[in-house]
Amino acid sequence: QVQLVESGGGLVQPGGSLRLSCAASGSIFSIYATAWYRQAPGKQRELVARITSGGNTNYTDSVKGRFTISRDNAKNTVYLQMNSLKPEDTAVYYCVLFLPGGPSWGQGTQVTVSS
C-alpha cells in the first residue's frame, strides 16, 4: 500500500559520515512509527534506530551518540544521520514503516565502511 525508497548509501572511510534517506509515497511518517534496520552478511538483522509518531527516538547501544534518526514531514522523508562510522557498521540498511497491518520494508541501501 505504501512504497518506501531508500537512498544515500555508499562507500565511506572509517570516521566518516553518511546520511540515509527514506522517502514515502504519501504523508505518513507523522502518523506511524518508522525505524532503520540493518543486516550484515552472516548476521541477524538488527534494529538500529526508531522514531515514533510523537517524535520520540530509540537507538541500539552500538550506535548511540553516533547516529541520529529524524523526519521531515513536509518532504515525506525520514533520515538516518550516521557519524563516526566504523567498519562494523557495514551492512544493508532498511527503512521500515510500522503500519497497523504489519511492517512495510524498503528495498535497502548498502553502506560500506572501509579504508
Order of alpha helices (4+ residues) and beta strands (2+ residues): beta-beta-beta-beta-beta-beta-beta-beta-beta-beta-beta
